Amino acid sequence: MLPAKIVNIEQERAEVQLPDGQKLRLPLTAFEGQIRVGSEIVMLLAVPGSEDIARQKLAKDILNEIISE
């Protein structure tokens, strides 16, 4: 998972800032849930064919976060 933050929303696009300062402009339809400026998000990146592995890693990360609380 890659943490990021919504820094701007305009014209049906959200500007996402990555931890290293890089910014991406993504369509609002790419997001699940309601976002607003300041929202913390996580991005799941996977190449075609490895989506299941990425989902399993996400599930593991979520479980570890829950357990450590």
Sequence and secondary structure as in RCSB ss.txt:
>XXXX:A:sequence
MLPAKIVNIEQERAEVQLPDGQKLRLPLTAFEGQIRVGSEIVMLLAVPGSEDIARQKLAKDILNEIISE
>XXXX:A:secstr
 EEEEEEEEETTEEEEE TTS EEEEEGGG SS   TT EEEE    TT HHHHHHHHHHHHHHHHHH 
